[in-house]
């Protein structure tokens, strides 16, 4: 029986259109899901949209739409973005679905039945934009006397009846959990922030609102809707079949990793485990947060007009080139700058030149000199063995890097082998060996094919379409492209198809 693996993106908030930040997290989760499938796991990959809350209600009103019509339109846009980015999700959840409302109601009832919810009055600072409450000490006062949250969002003083979750009682259980599970929060800088926040003391959390209606009703409490974060976080267990713990999908819970933006770590690493512990439900294994993208060094904003539409990037540069760039350009947990120049450099130098040329040169020599027939393996020299050993080590290296979400390091491991292979072909000069030692030429070309095969195999999650083409040209059968298949050598004498370029060079026609 295959081991299970459950990976999620955050569910994206539908108060605006998708941008490269959404695309980036989705692509990272997709690479993780595809790699695990490649490695023999039974994978469940979830994405979707978060559709309730005061912010959505206001955005719908501003657009002159009924809230349901508004979220239907924006959710369809996010699903289209996911499809255009090649995201291989198994489920796309929407928090306005009946299954999710039932799941939230059951989670609320379990937390309440265990004595962790009480009725009171909320009075304090609330940021509509963040859908979050803040303590006075967290706010900054502007010169005009207004106050803003740490995110820069304006806050307003709110007083209303509210149900509370006894978060203050969960300080020690959470700290004990972090201590016992040091890999729960990544990267380590985020973990340190969360531990420091929890050590500073936790206040009980207001988990219902009465001043608007666009939310999931609190069970047996007319006029109250659930706090949007209690609603949103529950999506991860809804999709796994909760509350039906006999459901087939429940075998995937607890989730192996929630991939999220760094701005929502507190909700996922403090509130979410506390809610689950209070309900008697298992806690996820890992919360891995990514950094933000700036554009040419400037923060993305509508006012600057520099918000990048990810689907437009794909139209300009190609899907696999964009997917590769996002995960190559910066560490997953760090901030980075989106630069068109950097994207073109990665596409032309690393993809078209380093990898594309390596394949084209090697396969063209086989086509020209060996009739396109894959030569047999021969006696290996020290140079041959060093290259083959490096290539064969890639699955193990990538397995570790993907598990830790250090995608850029995994890609660098692959590129070390690609650069080594380019050095090898230059040193061995098979075009010269054709005249002086044809048998050795054949061995060199076979070494190059046997090097490119694991390279293309481990790169499939990053660039699925391009690597499918490359594996076709290497003569790898479509049903032999899992990591485990690398243990079986390609059959000597395989007829290879005519070589064709995989990565066209990008030329700026406006320059």
C-alpha positions, 0 to 999 in steps of 0.5 A: 500500500502506498504511503499517503501525503497531504499538501495544501496551499492556503485558500486564497481570499476572494476580495481581489484578482490572483497575482504572482504571490498566489501563483508562486505558492500554488506552484511550490505546492504543485511541485511538492505534490508531483514529486511525491507522486513521482516517489510512489506516494498516494497524494492528496493536493488541496487548493481553493478559495476563502469566501466569507467575511466582512472584507468580502461583503464590502468588496462585493458591495463596492462591485455592485454585486450580491456576495454569492455572485461576487465570490462565484466570479472571483473563485472561477478566476482563481481556478482558472489561474490554477489551471493555467499554471499547471496546478495538479490539484485533487480538490478545489474547495470553496468555503461557501460549499454545503460540505464546508458549512457542515464541517465548520458547524461540527468543529464548533460543536466539538470545541464547545462540547469540550468546554472551550467556548463561552459567550461574552462581549468583544471590545477592541481594535479590529482590522477589516483588511486583515480580518484580525483583532489586535491588542493596543500594544501591536498598533502604530499611531499615525500623525493624524491620530488614526491607528494601524495594525502591524500590516499597515491596515487601518483598525476600528474600535468594535464593541459587540456580543461575541463567542470566545475561544479560550486561547489563553489556556493553550499557551503551555500545550502549544509551547510543549507541542512546538518543543516536541515537533521542532519541524512544525514551523518553517523556516526557523525564523518564523518558528522563533517568531511564533514561539516568542509570540506564544511565550508573551501570553495569549488572550482569549479569541473572539470567534463570532461576529454580529455586525455583518451576515456574510459568514457561516452561522454559529450553531444555535446562536441566531445573529452570530456568524463564525470568525472568518479564520475559524471558518477558513482554517477548517477547510483543510479538514473539510476536504479530508472528509470531516466530520466523517472520519470513516471517509476514504479521504480521512486517511490523509489527515493530518496534513503533511504540510500547509504551504502558506504566506508569511503573513498568515503564520500566526493563524496557522501555527497558533490558532489552528493547532489550538482549535484542533487540540480543543476539538480532539482532532489531530494537528497537521505535521508542518506549516511552511511559510514563503516570503513575498515578491516585490517587482523590480525591487518595489512592493506590488500595489495597484496604485503603482500599477506594478501588480503582475498577472501570472497568466500574462507571464506565461503567455510571454515566457512559457509556463515551464519557464515561469514555474522554473524561475519562481522556484529557482530565483529565491529561497521559499521562505525568503522575500525576492524580487520579480524581474523580467530581466532575471526571468529571461536570463534563467530561461535563456542561460540555464534552460535553453543553453545549459540543459537544452543545448546539452540534450540537443548536442548529445542526441544530435550526435546519436542521430547523426552517427549512430542512426538514432539508436541508443548505444550499449553501455561500455567500460566506464572510465573514472570521468564516466563514473563520476558523472553517472554517480552525480546524476544517480544521486539526484533522487535522494538529494531532491527527496530531502530538499523537497521535504524541507521546501528548499526548492532552490537548493534542489534545483542547484543540485540538478544544475551542478550535474548539468554543468558537469555534463556540459564539461564532460561533453567538452572534455570527451569531444565525441565529435572528434572520437567519431574518427579516432575511436568510434567505440569510445564515442558510443560509450560517451554518448550513452553516458550522456543519455544515462545522465540526462535521464535522472536529470529530466526525471527529477525535473518533471515536477518543476517543468512537466511539459518540457521534461515529458518532451525530453524524456520522449527524446531520451527513449524513456517509455511513458510508463517508466518515469517514476523515481523507482524506474531509474533503477532499470537501465534503458534498453540497448538498441532503443530507437530514439526519435529525431531530436528537437529543441525543448527550450526556445530562446526568448527574444524580446521583439520590442527591444 
